[in-house]
Amino acid sequence: MRAIPITVFAVFLFTSSTAFSQLGYLTGQELLASCEDPAHLPECSRYISGVLDAHKFDLSRFGSPRDFCLPEDLAMEEIERVVLKWLKAHPDRLRVTAANLVLLALTDRFKCRDRD
């Protein structure tokens, strides 16, 4: 009986970017395209902001350790630049869900000092 949930998880883990899109998930490739297109920049900004909001909620709700520590005076535009730079530097990961990549980008750039 436990094999069924594991199988379902594996199918979702290894599905293509097209399948992620069909499920409503944005891929890194789609986020990168959105962030590079001036006409879609507001969508890019809202997406990254939503990922940050969801991450903050998870931290407050479940007491998880912080993955990254953003400076208090950091503007949203700078966060967007960090994410965009990271996406461009990691083209091999763009098929993964964009939310995961946003968190990876911020973790790489803004490591918490007390966790080093």
C-alpha positions in Angstrom: 0.0 0.0 0.0 2.9 2.4 0.8 4.3 1.9 -2.7 1.5 3.8 -4.3 2.2 7.2 -2.7 6.0 6.7 -3.4 5.2 5.9 -7.0 3.0 8.9 -7.4 5.7 11.1 -5.9 8.3 9.7 -8.2 6.1 10.4 -11.2 5.7 14.0 -10.2 9.3 14.4 -9.4 10.5 13.2 -12.8 7.8 14.7 -15.0 8.6 17.1 -17.8 8.3 20.9 -17.7 5.1 20.5 -19.8 3.5 18.4 -17.2 4.4 20.9 -14.5 2.7 23.6 -16.6 -0.3 21.5 -17.0 -0.5 21.0 -13.2 -0.3 24.8 -12.8 3.3 24.9 -11.7 5.6 27.5 -13.3 9.0 26.1 -14.4 12.3 28.0 -14.0 12.4 28.4 -17.8 8.9 30.0 -17.8 9.9 32.3 -14.9 13.1 33.3 -16.6 11.2 34.2 -19.8 8.7 36.2 -17.8 11.4 38.1 -15.9 13.3 38.9 -19.1 10.2 40.3 -20.9 9.5 43.9 -19.9 5.8 43.3 -20.6 5.7 40.4 -18.1 8.0 41.9 -15.4 5.0 42.6 -13.1 4.1 38.9 -13.2 7.7 38.0 -12.4 7.8 40.3 -9.4 4.4 39.1 -8.1 5.5 35.5 -8.5 8.8 36.0 -6.6 7.0 38.0 -3.9 4.4 35.2 -3.6 7.1 32.6 -3.1 8.7 34.7 -0.4 5.3 35.2 1.3 4.6 31.4 1.2 8.1 30.7 2.6 7.6 33.2 5.5 4.3 31.5 6.3 5.9 28.1 6.3 8.6 29.3 8.6 6.1 30.9 11.0 3.6 28.0 10.9 6.0 25.0 11.1 9.1 26.5 12.9 11.5 25.3 10.2 15.0 26.6 10.2 15.6 29.6 7.9 17.1 28.7 4.6 18.2 32.3 3.9 18.3 35.6 5.7 17.4 38.7 3.6 18.8 42.1 4.7 16.0 44.2 6.1 16.6 47.1 3.7 16.7 44.9 0.6 14.4 46.1 -2.2 12.2 43.7 -4.2 14.1 44.8 -7.4 17.3 43.5 -6.0 15.7 40.2 -5.0 14.5 39.9 -8.6 18.0 40.6 -10.0 19.4 37.9 -7.7 16.9 35.4 -8.9 17.3 36.3 -12.6 21.1 36.1 -12.3 20.9 32.7 -10.6 18.4 31.3 -13.2 20.7 32.4 -16.1 23.7 30.8 -14.3 21.9 27.5 -13.9 20.3 26.6 -17.2 20.5 22.9 -16.4 17.9 23.4 -13.6 15.3 25.4 -15.4 12.9 22.4 -15.8 12.4 22.4 -12.1 9.5 24.3 -10.5 10.2 28.0 -10.3 9.3 28.3 -6.6 12.1 25.8 -5.7 14.5 27.7 -7.9 13.6 31.1 -6.3 14.4 29.6 -2.9 17.6 28.0 -4.1 18.8 31.4 -5.6 18.1 33.2 -2.4 19.7 30.5 -0.3 22.8 30.7 -2.4 23.0 34.5 -2.2 21.8 35.2 1.3 23.1 32.5 3.6 22.3 33.1 7.3 25.5 33.9 9.2 24.6 31.9 12.3 24.2 28.7 10.2 27.7 28.8 8.6 
